[in-house]
Every structure is written in structure tokens, then in C-alpha cells.
């Protein structure tokens, strides 16, 4: 599976091998819990990018435009 993912996203495999985030390129070595650490093995997102990606949707933000 990893080999297949590498053909789709070579930067994902490279970033994760270096302990980096695939989105921001920042350090991805510290997570707030085991679930977040597991998510990194799936998505390659650091804690900060996970927090942003999985933040609750706020409908009021759409009304401000």
C-alpha cells in the first residue's frame, strides 16, 4: 500500500520519513493524543494542520462575507 501511495504522492512518503507535515512542512513529532498520532500515519498532517482540517464547522463564518 505504501508503495502505491508513493506513486501518487511521492512528497507524502518523503515528508513522513523525515517526520514532517505533508501540508505545511513543519515538524510532526508531537501530538496531543494517540488518535492524532495515528491520524498522522494516515494523512501525514501535523497536529496544527489536523486541528485546522478537523475543526468544527461554524456556519456563522459564512454569514460574515
N, C-alpha and C positions, 0 to 999 in steps of 0.2 A: 504494500500500500504506500509506504514512504517513497519508494522509487517512482511510483505513478504520480504522486503529489509533486515530487521534484520536477517531473517533466512539465507539469502545469505551472508551477511556481518555484523556479529554482531559488529565488530570493528567500522564500519561506524556509527552506531547508538550511540555507546558509545562515540566515539570521538566527534561527533556533539553535543551530550548532554553536553559535557564538553567544547564546544567552541574551539575544537582542529581540526587540519587538519588531514584528513584520510591518507595522504601520508607521510608527514614529522613529524606529531605530534606537530607541532608548534601552536602558538596562531592564532586563526581565528576570531578575533573580529573586525579587522579594514580592510575596503575595500575601494578602490579608487572611486567607484561609486555604484549606486543602482543595476546595472546589475551584477556586481561582487558579491555583497551581495546575490542576487538572485541565482547566479550560485553556491554559497556555499550551499544553501539549496538543490540543485540538486546533486552536485558532492561531496561535503564535502571538496573541495580544498580551502586552504587559498589563500590570494592574491598572494604571491610569487609563489606557485605551479600553480595557474591559469596562471600567466604571463609566466611561463615556458611551460606549456602544450599548451597554445594557441598562442605562439609566431609564427610570420610568418616564413614559411619555407624558408631557404636560400639554394638554390641549390649549391652555391659556396662552402659551407661547405663540401659537398660530394666530391668535386674535390680535396680537400686538403689531402685525405688519400692515 
